[in-house]
Amino acid sequence: MRVTSEPSGSATIVMLHGDSLDAGNVADFKREMAPLIEGSVKMVMDLSAVQFVDSSGLGGILSCLRQISGQGGALVLCSMTKPVRTLFELVRMHRIFDIVNTREEALKLIA
């Protein structure tokens, strides 16, 4: 799992590159996210490339939310594929995370 980021105003947009976030790559995901979380309290996570998330991947994203919230920040998820969105709804994570359809909506929400 490769992660890239770009600043957008006071927020950081994080793009996940890879078709799955699972037990096999969640450690890499957390390692790449750590410096980004330390440097930003407003984050948008673009999940448009991710087709599959397992419980470990979900835990990794939840860990990011906890760390950012602990700093008084906010995390908004956007551009989820249908299978990933279905998973979030199935396990009721859509009640915990702010989820929107586009980056633009995410940036408006987080501003």
Biopython code that builds the backbone (N, CA, C, O; Angstrom):
import numpy as np
from Bio.PDB.StructureBuilder import StructureBuilder

atoms = [
    (1, "MET", "N", (0.859, -1.182, 0.000)),
    (1, "MET", "CA", (0.000, 0.000, 0.000)),
    (1, "MET", "C", (0.896, 1.233, 0.000)),
    (1, "MET", "O", (1.697, 1.440, 0.912)),
    (2, "ARG", "N", (0.749, 2.030, -1.021)),
    (2, "ARG", "CA", (1.481, 3.286, -1.122)),
    (2, "ARG", "C", (0.522, 4.422, -0.816)),
    (2, "ARG", "O", (-0.641, 4.403, -1.220)),
    (3, "VAL", "N", (1.028, 5.407, -0.099)),
    (3, "VAL", "CA", (0.218, 6.559, 0.309)),
    (3, "VAL", "C", (0.915, 7.817, -0.180)),
    (3, "VAL", "O", (2.117, 7.987, 0.024)),
    (4, "THR", "N", (0.155, 8.706, -0.831)),
    (4, "THR", "CA", (0.692, 10.011, -1.206)),
    (4, "THR", "C", (-0.190, 11.080, -0.581)),
    (4, "THR", "O", (-1.344, 10.830, -0.234)),
    (5, "SER", "N", (0.368, 12.268, -0.445)),
    (5, "SER", "CA", (-0.406, 13.361, 0.152)),
    (5, "SER", "C", (-0.134, 14.660, -0.580)),
    (5, "SER", "O", (0.899, 14.836, -1.226)),
    (6, "GLU", "N", (-1.096, 15.564, -0.458)),
    (6, "GLU", "CA", (-0.943, 16.902, -1.020)),
    (6, "GLU", "C", (-1.702, 17.876, -0.130)),
    (6, "GLU", "O", (-2.787, 17.566, 0.360)),
    (7, "PRO", "N", (-1.130, 19.046, 0.073)),
    (7, "PRO", "CA", (-1.843, 20.042, 0.877)),
    (7, "PRO", "C", (-2.976, 20.670, 0.081)),
    (7, "PRO", "O", (-2.893, 20.815, -1.139)),
    (8, "SER", "N", (-4.030, 21.039, 0.789)),
    (8, "SER", "CA", (-5.143, 21.758, 0.169)),
    (8, "SER", "C", (-5.695, 22.711, 1.216)),
    (8, "SER", "O", (-6.530, 22.333, 2.038)),
    (9, "GLY", "N", (-5.223, 23.939, 1.179)),
    (9, "GLY", "CA", (-5.608, 24.904, 2.208)),
    (9, "GLY", "C", (-5.052, 24.454, 3.549)),
    (9, "GLY", "O", (-3.857, 24.185, 3.673)),
    (10, "SER", "N", (-5.917, 24.372, 4.550)),
    (10, "SER", "CA", (-5.470, 23.955, 5.882)),
    (10, "SER", "C", (-5.558, 22.443, 6.072)),
    (10, "SER", "O", (-5.255, 21.934, 7.151)),
    (11, "ALA", "N", (-5.970, 21.727, 5.032)),
    (11, "ALA", "CA", (-6.130, 20.271, 5.130)),
    (11, "ALA", "C", (-5.054, 19.548, 4.321)),
    (11, "ALA", "O", (-4.384, 20.135, 3.472)),
    (12, "THR", "N", (-4.914, 18.277, 4.608)),
    (12, "THR", "CA", (-4.044, 17.401, 3.837)),
    (12, "THR", "C", (-4.922, 16.349, 3.178)),
    (12, "THR", "O", (-5.731, 15.699, 3.840)),
    (13, "ILE", "N", (-4.757, 16.184, 1.863)),
    (13, "ILE", "CA", (-5.473, 15.133, 1.145)),
    (13, "ILE", "C", (-4.534, 13.941, 1.023)),
    (13, "ILE", "O", (-3.420, 14.064, 0.514)),
    (14, "VAL", "N", (-4.990, 12.798, 1.492)),
    (14, "VAL", "CA", (-4.204, 11.576, 1.443)),
    (14, "VAL", "C", (-4.855, 10.633, 0.444)),
    (14, "VAL", "O", (-6.054, 10.367, 0.519)),
    (15, "MET", "N", (-4.062, 10.132, -0.486)),
    (15, "MET", "CA", (-4.552, 9.203, -1.511)),
    (15, "MET", "C", (-3.925, 7.841, -1.266)),
    (15, "MET", "O", (-2.706, 7.720, -1.149)),
    (16, "LEU", "N", (-4.772, 6.812, -1.189)),
    (16, "LEU", "CA", (-4.291, 5.451, -1.026)),
    (16, "LEU", "C", (-4.157, 4.823, -2.406)),
    (16, "LEU", "O", (-5.092, 4.865, -3.206)),
    (17, "HIS", "N", (-2.996, 4.243, -2.685)),
    (17, "HIS", "CA", (-2.719, 3.611, -3.973)),
    (17, "HIS", "C", (-2.556, 2.115, -3.744)),
    (17, "HIS", "O", (-1.594, 1.674, -3.115)),
    (18, "GLY", "N", (-3.467, 1.368, -4.240)),
    (18, "GLY", "CA", (-3.471, -0.080, -4.071)),
    (18, "GLY", "C", (-4.911, -0.529, -4.051)),
    (18, "GLY", "O", (-5.793, 0.209, -3.611)),
    (19, "ASP", "N", (-5.152, -1.733, -4.525)),
    (19, "ASP", "CA", (-6.541, -2.157, -4.623)),
    (19, "ASP", "C", (-7.098, -2.742, -3.337)),
    (19, "ASP", "O", (-8.307, -2.946, -3.226)),
    (20, "SER", "N", (-6.232, -3.015, -2.357)),
    (20, "SER", "CA", (-6.750, -3.545, -1.094)),
    (20, "SER", "C", (-5.976, -2.991, 0.099)),
    (20, "SER", "O", (-4.787, -2.684, 0.016)),
    (21, "LEU", "N", (-6.690, -2.877, 1.197)),
    (21, "LEU", "CA", (-6.090, -2.519, 2.483)),
    (21, "LEU", "C", (-6.464, -3.659, 3.419)),
    (21, "LEU", "O", (-7.602, -3.763, 3.877)),
    (22, "ASP", "N", (-5.474, -4.516, 3.694)),
    (22, "ASP", "CA", (-5.764, -5.726, 4.445)),
    (22, "ASP", "C", (-4.604, -6.099, 5.357)),
    (22, "ASP", "O", (-3.640, -5.346, 5.491)),
    (23, "ALA", "N", (-4.705, -7.260, 5.979)),
    (23, "ALA", "CA", (-3.688, -7.709, 6.932)),
    (23, "ALA", "C", (-2.288, -7.742, 6.313)),
    (23, "ALA", "O", (-1.294, -7.563, 7.016)),
    (24, "GLY", "N", (-2.211, -7.966, 5.019)),
    (24, "GLY", "CA", (-0.921, -8.046, 4.349)),
    (24, "GLY", "C", (-0.207, -6.719, 4.167)),
    (24, "GLY", "O", (1.012, -6.700, 3.996)),
    (25, "ASN", "N", (-0.932, -5.607, 4.200)),
    (25, "ASN", "CA", (-0.277, -4.316, 3.969)),
    (25, "ASN", "C", (-0.658, -3.226, 4.973)),
    (25, "ASN", "O", (-0.246, -2.077, 4.817)),
    (26, "VAL", "N", (-1.425, -3.565, 5.983)),
    (26, "VAL", "CA", (-1.857, -2.535, 6.931)),
    (26, "VAL", "C", (-0.684, -1.968, 7.729)),
    (26, "VAL", "O", (-0.716, -0.797, 8.107)),
    (27, "ALA", "N", (0.349, -2.767, 7.992)),
    (27, "ALA", "CA", (1.520, -2.248, 8.713)),
    (27, "ALA", "C", (2.220, -1.170, 7.874)),
    (27, "ALA", "O", (2.654, -0.150, 8.410)),
    (28, "ASP", "N", (2.329, -1.397, 6.572)),
    (28, "ASP", "CA", (2.913, -0.387, 5.683)),
    (28, "ASP", "C", (2.054, 0.872, 5.674)),
    (28, "ASP", "O", (2.575, 1.987, 5.714)),
    (29, "PHE", "N", (0.742, 0.692, 5.621)),
    (29, "PHE", "CA", (-0.198, 1.815, 5.641)),
    (29, "PHE", "C", (-0.009, 2.654, 6.902)),
    (29, "PHE", "O", (0.102, 3.877, 6.817)),
    (30, "LYS", "N", (0.029, 2.017, 8.059)),
    (30, "LYS", "CA", (0.189, 2.742, 9.324)),
    (30, "LYS", "C", (1.530, 3.463, 9.374)),
    (30, "LYS", "O", (1.607, 4.595, 9.851)),
    (31, "ARG", "N", (2.586, 2.817, 8.887)),
    (31, "ARG", "CA", (3.918, 3.429, 8.894)),
    (31, "ARG", "C", (3.945, 4.664, 7.999)),
    (31, "ARG", "O", (4.547, 5.676, 8.359)),
    (32, "GLU", "N", (3.304, 4.590, 6.846)),
    (32, "GLU", "CA", (3.283, 5.741, 5.941)),
    (32, "GLU", "C", (2.362, 6.855, 6.442)),
    (32, "GLU", "O", (2.600, 8.030, 6.163)),
    (33, "MET", "N", (1.328, 6.492, 7.168)),
    (33, "MET", "CA", (0.388, 7.491, 7.682)),
    (33, "MET", "C", (0.917, 8.247, 8.895)),
    (33, "MET", "O", (0.553, 9.405, 9.101)),
    (34, "ALA", "N", (1.766, 7.618, 9.700)),
    (34, "ALA", "CA", (2.231, 8.217, 10.962)),
    (34, "ALA", "C", (2.769, 9.648, 10.801)),
    (34, "ALA", "O", (2.310, 10.536, 11.519)),
    (35, "PRO", "N", (3.719, 9.912, 9.891)),
    (35, "PRO", "CA", (4.212, 11.293, 9.775)),
    (35, "PRO", "C", (3.161, 12.258, 9.236)),
    (35, "PRO", "O", (3.186, 13.445, 9.562)),
    (36, "LEU", "N", (2.238, 11.762, 8.416)),
    (36, "LEU", "CA", (1.191, 12.633, 7.873)),
    (36, "LEU", "C", (0.222, 13.055, 8.969)),
    (36, "LEU", "O", (-0.235, 14.197, 9.000)),
    (37, "ILE", "N", (-0.086, 12.130, 9.862)),
    (37, "ILE", "CA", (-0.998, 12.436, 10.967)),
    (37, "ILE", "C", (-0.369, 13.429, 11.922)),
    (37, "ILE", "O", (-1.049, 14.326, 12.420)),
    (38, "GLU", "N", (0.923, 13.280, 12.185)),
    (38, "GLU", "CA", (1.611, 14.204, 13.084)),
    (38, "GLU", "C", (1.632, 15.617, 12.523)),
    (38, "GLU", "O", (1.636, 16.591, 13.276)),
    (39, "GLY", "N", (1.647, 15.727, 11.193)),
    (39, "GLY", "CA", (1.752, 17.044, 10.573)),
    (39, "GLY", "C", (0.434, 17.689, 10.202)),
    (39, "GLY", "O", (0.424, 18.804, 9.682)),
    (40, "SER", "N", (-0.681, 17.016, 10.455)),
    (40, "SER", "CA", (-1.960, 17.559, 10.009)),
    (40, "SER", "C", (-3.068, 17.228, 10.990)),
    (40, "SER", "O", (-3.140, 16.113, 11.507)),
    (41, "VAL", "N", (-3.935, 18.203, 11.244)),
    (41, "VAL", "CA", (-5.096, 17.934, 12.086)),
    (41, "VAL", "C", (-6.380, 17.873, 11.272)),
    (41, "VAL", "O", (-7.418, 17.454, 11.783)),
    (42, "LYS", "N", (-6.320, 18.288, 10.005)),
    (42, "LYS", "CA", (-7.464, 18.177, 9.100)),
    (42, "LYS", "C", (-7.020, 17.310, 7.931)),
    (42, "LYS", "O", (-6.118, 17.672, 7.176)),
    (43, "MET", "N", (-7.674, 16.155, 7.795)),
    (43, "MET", "CA", (-7.243, 15.224, 6.765)),
    (43, "MET", "C", (-8.435, 14.680, 5.977)),
    (43, "MET", "O", (-9.475, 14.342, 6.542)),
    (44, "VAL", "N", (-8.256, 14.608, 4.671)),
    (44, "VAL", "CA", (-9.211, 13.981, 3.770)),
    (44, "VAL", "C", (-8.526, 12.733, 3.221)),
    (44, "VAL", "O", (-7.427, 12.817, 2.672)),
    (45, "MET", "N", (-9.172, 11.578, 3.368)),
    (45, "MET", "CA", (-8.606, 10.329, 2.867)),
    (45, "MET", "C", (-9.409, 9.882, 1.654)),
    (45, "MET", "O", (-10.586, 9.538, 1.768)),
    (46, "ASP", "N", (-8.761, 9.890, 0.490)),
    (46, "ASP", "CA", (-9.383, 9.510, -0.773)),
    (46, "ASP", "C", (-9.192, 8.005, -0.976)),
    (46, "ASP", "O", (-8.066, 7.528, -1.119)),
    (47, "LEU", "N", (-10.293, 7.273, -0.986)),
    (47, "LEU", "CA", (-10.251, 5.816, -1.098)),
    (47, "LEU", "C", (-10.690, 5.317, -2.478)),
    (47, "LEU", "O", (-11.112, 4.168, -2.611)),
    (48, "SER", "N", (-10.596, 6.157, -3.492)),
    (48, "SER", "CA", (-11.104, 5.801, -4.815)),
    (48, "SER", "C", (-10.398, 4.617, -5.462)),
    (48, "SER", "O", (-10.998, 3.942, -6.299)),
    (49, "ALA", "N", (-9.153, 4.341, -5.108)),
    (49, "ALA", "CA", (-8.416, 3.227, -5.712)),
    (49, "ALA", "C", (-8.604, 1.914, -4.961)),
    (49, "ALA", "O", (-8.231, 0.855, -5.466)),
    (50, "VAL", "N", (-9.172, 1.972, -3.774)),
    (50, "VAL", "CA", (-9.273, 0.784, -2.918)),
    (50, "VAL", "C", (-10.563, 0.016, -3.224)),
    (50, "VAL", "O", (-11.662, 0.565, -3.146)),
    (51, "GLN", "N", (-10.405, -1.252, -3.571)),
    (51, "GLN", "CA", (-11.548, -2.101, -3.904)),
    (51, "GLN", "C", (-11.942, -3.043, -2.764)),
    (51, "GLN", "O", (-13.058, -3.561, -2.738)),
    (52, "PHE", "N", (-11.012, -3.262, -1.814)),
    (52, "PHE", "CA", (-11.265, -4.227, -0.742)),
    (52, "PHE", "C", (-10.603, -3.762, 0.547)),
    (52, "PHE", "O", (-9.452, -3.327, 0.543)),
    (53, "VAL", "N", (-11.339, -3.858, 1.646)),
    (53, "VAL", "CA", (-10.813, -3.571, 2.976)),
    (53, "VAL", "C", (-11.254, -4.719, 3.884)),
    (53, "VAL", "O", (-12.435, -5.064, 3.923)),
    (54, "ASP", "N", (-10.302, -5.313, 4.617)),
    (54, "ASP", "CA", (-10.694, -6.336, 5.590)),
    (54, "ASP", "C", (-10.690, -5.715, 6.979)),
    (54, "ASP", "O", (-10.508, -4.505, 7.121)),
    (55, "SER", "N", (-10.889, -6.534, 7.998)),
    (55, "SER", "CA", (-10.989, -6.005, 9.362)),
    (55, "SER", "C", (-9.690, -5.332, 9.807)),
    (55, "SER", "O", (-9.731, -4.354, 10.554)),
    (56, "SER", "N", (-8.550, -5.835, 9.366)),
    (56, "SER", "CA", (-7.277, -5.197, 9.713)),
    (56, "SER", "C", (-7.161, -3.825, 9.074)),
    (56, "SER", "O", (-6.703, -2.876, 9.710)),
    (57, "GLY", "N", (-7.574, -3.718, 7.822)),
    (57, "GLY", "CA", (-7.550, -2.433, 7.130)),
    (57, "GLY", "C", (-8.493, -1.439, 7.769)),
    (57, "GLY", "O", (-8.164, -0.264, 7.930)),
    (58, "LEU", "N", (-9.670, -1.921, 8.133)),
    (58, "LEU", "CA", (-10.641, -1.072, 8.820)),
    (58, "LEU", "C", (-10.061, -0.572, 10.141)),
    (58, "LEU", "O", (-10.228, 0.591, 10.509)),
    (59, "GLY", "N", (-9.380, -1.468, 10.842)),
    (59, "GLY", "CA", (-8.723, -1.079, 12.092)),
    (59, "GLY", "C", (-7.643, -0.038, 11.867)),
    (59, "GLY", "O", (-7.459, 0.853, 12.697)),
    (60, "GLY", "N", (-6.930, -0.139, 10.761)),
    (60, "GLY", "CA", (-5.893, 0.845, 10.434)),
    (60, "GLY", "C", (-6.478, 2.226, 10.196)),
    (60, "GLY", "O", (-5.929, 3.226, 10.659)),
    (61, "ILE", "N", (-7.594, 2.285, 9.471)),
    (61, "ILE", "CA", (-8.255, 3.575, 9.226)),
    (61, "ILE", "C", (-8.833, 4.124, 10.526)),
    (61, "ILE", "O", (-8.769, 5.326, 10.784)),
    (62, "LEU", "N", (-9.394, 3.243, 11.336)),
    (62, "LEU", "CA", (-9.937, 3.657, 12.638)),
    (62, "LEU", "C", (-8.832, 4.198, 13.540)),
    (62, "LEU", "O", (-9.050, 5.158, 14.280)),
    (63, "SER", "N", (-7.660, 3.598, 13.485)),
    (63, "SER", "CA", (-6.511, 4.074, 14.251)),
    (63, "SER", "C", (-6.132, 5.498, 13.832)),
    (63, "SER", "O", (-5.803, 6.330, 14.677)),
    (64, "CYS", "N", (-6.178, 5.770, 12.538)),
    (64, "CYS", "CA", (-5.904, 7.125, 12.040)),
    (64, "CYS", "C", (-6.914, 8.113, 12.611)),
    (64, "CYS", "O", (-6.546, 9.204, 13.047)),
    (65, "LEU", "N", (-8.194, 7.725, 12.606)),
    (65, "LEU", "CA", (-9.244, 8.590, 13.148)),
    (65, "LEU", "C", (-8.986, 8.895, 14.619)),
    (65, "LEU", "O", (-9.101, 10.044, 15.046)),
    (66, "ARG", "N", (-8.641, 7.876, 15.390)),
    (66, "ARG", "CA", (-8.382, 8.084, 16.820)),
    (66, "ARG", "C", (-7.221, 9.043, 17.059)),
    (66, "ARG", "O", (-7.297, 9.929, 17.910)),
    (67, "GLN", "N", (-6.143, 8.852, 16.294)),
    (67, "GLN", "CA", (-4.971, 9.717, 16.463)),
    (67, "GLN", "C", (-5.279, 11.160, 16.086)),
    (67, "GLN", "O", (-4.902, 12.087, 16.804)),
    (68, "ILE", "N", (-5.959, 11.351, 14.972)),
    (68, "ILE", "CA", (-6.292, 12.708, 14.525)),
    (68, "ILE", "C", (-7.278, 13.358, 15.493)),
    (68, "ILE", "O", (-7.119, 14.526, 15.848)),
    (69, "SER", "N", (-8.282, 12.618, 15.915)),
    (69, "SER", "CA", (-9.256, 13.150, 16.880)),
    (69, "SER", "C", (-8.584, 13.496, 18.200)),
    (69, "SER", "O", (-8.953, 14.473, 18.853)),
    (70, "GLY", "N", (-7.603, 12.701, 18.592)),
    (70, "GLY", "CA", (-6.861, 12.963, 19.826)),
    (70, "GLY", "C", (-6.088, 14.274, 19.782)),
    (70, "GLY", "O", (-5.775, 14.850, 20.824)),
    (71, "GLN", "N", (-5.783, 14.743, 18.580)),
    (71, "GLN", "CA", (-5.090, 16.027, 18.406)),
    (71, "GLN", "C", (-6.081, 17.166, 18.201)),
    (71, "GLN", "O", (-5.690, 18.306, 17.950)),
    (72, "GLY", "N", (-7.373, 16.845, 18.313)),
    (72, "GLY", "CA", (-8.395, 17.865, 18.099)),
    (72, "GLY", "C", (-8.713, 18.099, 16.640)),
    (72, "GLY", "O", (-9.284, 19.129, 16.283)),
    (73, "GLY", "N", (-8.348, 17.147, 15.791)),
    (73, "GLY", "CA", (-8.547, 17.302, 14.359)),
    (73, "GLY", "C", (-9.741, 16.542, 13.834)),
    (73, "GLY", "O", (-10.582, 16.055, 14.588)),
    (74, "ALA", "N", (-9.791, 16.455, 12.504)),
    (74, "ALA", "CA", (-10.908, 15.785, 11.842)),
    (74, "ALA", "C", (-10.397, 14.990, 10.647)),
    (74, "ALA", "O", (-9.449, 15.386, 9.969)),
    (75, "LEU", "N", (-11.057, 13.849, 10.409)),
    (75, "LEU", "CA", (-10.754, 13.007, 9.261)),
    (75, "LEU", "C", (-12.049, 12.785, 8.493)),
    (75, "LEU", "O", (-13.064, 12.388, 9.066)),
    (76, "VAL", "N", (-12.005, 13.045, 7.194)),
    (76, "VAL", "CA", (-13.155, 12.808, 6.330)),
    (76, "VAL", "C", (-12.725, 11.825, 5.245)),
    (76, "VAL", "O", (-11.683, 12.004, 4.614)),
    (77, "LEU", "N", (-13.532, 10.786, 5.033)),
    (77, "LEU", "CA", (-13.268, 9.804, 3.987)),
    (77, "LEU", "C", (-14.079, 10.172, 2.751)),
    (77, "LEU", "O", (-15.232, 10.588, 2.858)),
    (78, "CYS", "N", (-13.472, 10.016, 1.581)),
    (78, "CYS", "CA", (-14.203, 10.349, 0.359)),
    (78, "CYS", "C", (-13.899, 9.369, -0.765)),
    (78, "CYS", "O", (-12.948, 8.590, -0.706)),
    (79, "SER", "N", (-14.736, 9.437, -1.784)),
    (79, "SER", "CA", (-14.550, 8.692, -3.032)),
    (79, "SER", "C", (-14.446, 7.187, -2.826)),
    (79, "SER", "O", (-13.644, 6.521, -3.481)),
    (80, "MET", "N", (-15.251, 6.653, -1.921)),
    (80, "MET", "CA", (-15.231, 5.211, -1.675)),
    (80, "MET", "C", (-15.834, 4.458, -2.849)),
    (80, "MET", "O", (-16.815, 4.895, -3.452)),
    (81, "THR", "N", (-15.230, 3.321, -3.161)),
    (81, "THR", "CA", (-15.822, 2.433, -4.149)),
    (81, "THR", "C", (-17.029, 1.741, -3.511)),
    (81, "THR", "O", (-17.158, 1.701, -2.288)),
    (82, "LYS", "N", (-17.894, 1.208, -4.342)),
    (82, "LYS", "CA", (-19.106, 0.572, -3.832)),
    (82, "LYS", "C", (-18.821, -0.566, -2.842)),
    (82, "LYS", "O", (-19.480, -0.628, -1.804)),
    (83, "PRO", "N", (-17.866, -1.472, -3.116)),
    (83, "PRO", "CA", (-17.619, -2.550, -2.146)),
    (83, "PRO", "C", (-17.124, -2.043, -0.795)),
    (83, "PRO", "O", (-17.488, -2.589, 0.247)),
    (84, "VAL", "N", (-16.300, -1.004, -0.809)),
    (84, "VAL", "CA", (-15.779, -0.465, 0.445)),
    (84, "VAL", "C", (-16.887, 0.265, 1.200)),
    (84, "VAL", "O", (-17.004, 0.124, 2.417)),
    (85, "ARG", "N", (-17.686, 1.033, 0.496)),
    (85, "ARG", "CA", (-18.810, 1.726, 1.128)),
    (85, "ARG", "C", (-19.788, 0.722, 1.749)),
    (85, "ARG", "O", (-20.293, 0.942, 2.850)),
    (86, "THR", "N", (-20.048, -0.365, 1.047)),
    (86, "THR", "CA", (-20.935, -1.414, 1.558)),
    (86, "THR", "C", (-20.388, -2.002, 2.855)),
    (86, "THR", "O", (-21.140, -2.220, 3.805)),
    (87, "LEU", "N", (-19.086, -2.257, 2.897)),
    (87, "LEU", "CA", (-18.467, -2.776, 4.121)),
    (87, "LEU", "C", (-18.650, -1.792, 5.281)),
    (87, "LEU", "O", (-19.048, -2.191, 6.375)),
    (88, "PHE", "N", (-18.364, -0.525, 5.047)),
    (88, "PHE", "CA", (-18.493, 0.479, 6.103)),
    (88, "PHE", "C", (-19.921, 0.538, 6.631)),
    (88, "PHE", "O", (-20.133, 0.700, 7.833)),
    (89, "GLU", "N", (-20.891, 0.410, 5.749)),
    (89, "GLU", "CA", (-22.288, 0.426, 6.177)),
    (89, "GLU", "C", (-22.668, -0.865, 6.899)),
    (89, "GLU", "O", (-23.413, -0.836, 7.879)),
    (90, "LEU", "N", (-22.156, -1.994, 6.416)),
    (90, "LEU", "CA", (-22.453, -3.287, 7.025)),
    (90, "LEU", "C", (-21.991, -3.346, 8.479)),
    (90, "LEU", "O", (-22.697, -3.868, 9.342)),
    (91, "VAL", "N", (-20.804, -2.809, 8.741)),
    (91, "VAL", "CA", (-20.269, -2.840, 10.115)),
    (91, "VAL", "C", (-20.537, -1.530, 10.862)),
    (91, "VAL", "O", (-19.975, -1.275, 11.927)),
    (92, "ARG", "N", (-21.405, -0.714, 10.277)),
    (92, "ARG", "CA", (-21.879, 0.531, 10.882)),
    (92, "ARG", "C", (-20.774, 1.571, 11.140)),
    (92, "ARG", "O", (-20.914, 2.423, 12.017)),
    (93, "MET", "N", (-19.703, 1.496, 10.388)),
    (93, "MET", "CA", (-18.631, 2.486, 10.526)),
    (93, "MET", "C", (-19.020, 3.817, 9.895)),
    (93, "MET", "O", (-18.380, 4.837, 10.152)),
    (94, "HIS", "N", (-20.072, 3.814, 9.064)),
    (94, "HIS", "CA", (-20.536, 5.075, 8.472)),
    (94, "HIS", "C", (-21.127, 5.984, 9.552)),
    (94, "HIS", "O", (-21.339, 7.173, 9.313)),
    (95, "ARG", "N", (-21.392, 5.434, 10.731)),
    (95, "ARG", "CA", (-21.874, 6.251, 11.853)),
    (95, "ARG", "C", (-20.721, 6.895, 12.627)),
    (95, "ARG", "O", (-20.923, 7.855, 13.371)),
    (96, "ILE", "N", (-19.528, 6.365, 12.445)),
    (96, "ILE", "CA", (-18.356, 6.862, 13.172)),
    (96, "ILE", "C", (-17.551, 7.834, 12.307)),
    (96, "ILE", "O", (-17.053, 8.846, 12.800)),
    (97, "PHE", "N", (-17.430, 7.524, 11.039)),
    (97, "PHE", "CA", (-16.648, 8.341, 10.118)),
    (97, "PHE", "C", (-17.541, 9.330, 9.369)),
    (97, "PHE", "O", (-18.715, 9.059, 9.117)),
    (98, "ASP", "N", (-16.967, 10.471, 9.023)),
    (98, "ASP", "CA", (-17.609, 11.380, 8.077)),
    (98, "ASP", "C", (-17.237, 10.875, 6.688)),
    (98, "ASP", "O", (-16.058, 10.832, 6.337)),
    (99, "ILE", "N", (-18.233, 10.493, 5.901)),
    (99, "ILE", "CA", (-18.003, 9.937, 4.568)),
    (99, "ILE", "C", (-18.791, 10.763, 3.551)),
    (99, "ILE", "O", (-19.996, 10.969, 3.694)),
    (100, "VAL", "N", (-18.086, 11.227, 2.527)),
    (100, "VAL", "CA", (-18.722, 11.993, 1.456)),
    (100, "VAL", "C", (-18.289, 11.418, 0.110)),
    (100, "VAL", "O", (-17.386, 10.584, 0.040)),
    (101, "ASN", "N", (-18.936, 11.867, -0.945)),
    (101, "ASN", "CA", (-18.679, 11.300, -2.278)),
    (101, "ASN", "C", (-17.439, 11.856, -2.968)),
    (101, "ASN", "O", (-16.754, 11.118, -3.676)),
    (102, "THR", "N", (-17.131, 13.147, -2.779)),
    (102, "THR", "CA", (-16.036, 13.768, -3.530)),
    (102, "THR", "C", (-15.055, 14.493, -2.609)),
    (102, "THR", "O", (-15.357, 14.794, -1.454)),
    (103, "ARG", "N", (-13.884, 14.758, -3.154)),
    (103, "ARG", "CA", (-12.888, 15.547, -2.415)),
    (103, "ARG", "C", (-13.424, 16.936, -2.100)),
    (103, "ARG", "O", (-13.207, 17.465, -1.010)),
    (104, "GLU", "N", (-14.127, 17.522, -3.066)),
    (104, "GLU", "CA", (-14.647, 18.879, -2.877)),
    (104, "GLU", "C", (-15.609, 18.932, -1.692)),
    (104, "GLU", "O", (-15.556, 19.853, -0.878)),
    (105, "GLU", "N", (-16.487, 17.933, -1.606)),
    (105, "GLU", "CA", (-17.410, 17.864, -0.452)),
    (105, "GLU", "C", (-16.628, 17.697, 0.839)),
    (105, "GLU", "O", (-16.955, 18.313, 1.854)),
    (106, "ALA", "N", (-15.604, 16.872, 0.802)),
    (106, "ALA", "CA", (-14.788, 16.633, 1.997)),
    (106, "ALA", "C", (-14.107, 17.902, 2.468)),
    (106, "ALA", "O", (-14.085, 18.202, 3.662)),
    (107, "LEU", "N", (-13.545, 18.653, 1.515)),
    (107, "LEU", "CA", (-12.857, 19.897, 1.875)),
    (107, "LEU", "C", (-13.818, 20.936, 2.435)),
    (107, "LEU", "O", (-13.458, 21.684, 3.344)),
    (108, "LYS", "N", (-15.032, 20.990, 1.906)),
    (108, "LYS", "CA", (-16.041, 21.909, 2.449)),
    (108, "LYS", "C", (-16.419, 21.508, 3.874)),
    (108, "LYS", "O", (-16.568, 22.361, 4.749)),
    (109, "LEU", "N", (-16.569, 20.215, 4.093)),
    (109, "LEU", "CA", (-16.972, 19.700, 5.404)),
    (109, "LEU", "C", (-15.897, 19.942, 6.456)),
    (109, "LEU", "O", (-16.200, 20.221, 7.616)),
    (110, "ILE", "N", (-14.659, 19.834, 6.047)),
    (110, "ILE", "CA", (-13.549, 19.898, 7.002)),
    (110, "ILE", "C", (-13.070, 21.338, 7.250)),
    (110, "ILE", "O", (-12.349, 21.597, 8.214)),
    (111, "ALA", "N", (-13.471, 22.265, 6.382)),
    (111, "ALA", "CA", (-12.992, 23.656, 6.471)),
    (111, "ALA", "C", (-13.377, 24.323, 7.787)),
    (111, "ALA", "O", (-13.047, 25.488, 8.008)),
]
sb = StructureBuilder()
sb.init_structure("model")
sb.init_model(0)
sb.init_chain("A")
sb.init_seg("    ")
for serial, (resi, resn, name, xyz) in enumerate(atoms, 1):
    if name == "N":
        sb.init_residue(resn, " ", resi, " ")
    sb.init_atom(name, np.array(xyz, "f"), 0.0, 1.0, " ", f" {name:<3s}", serial, name[0])
structure = sb.get_structure()
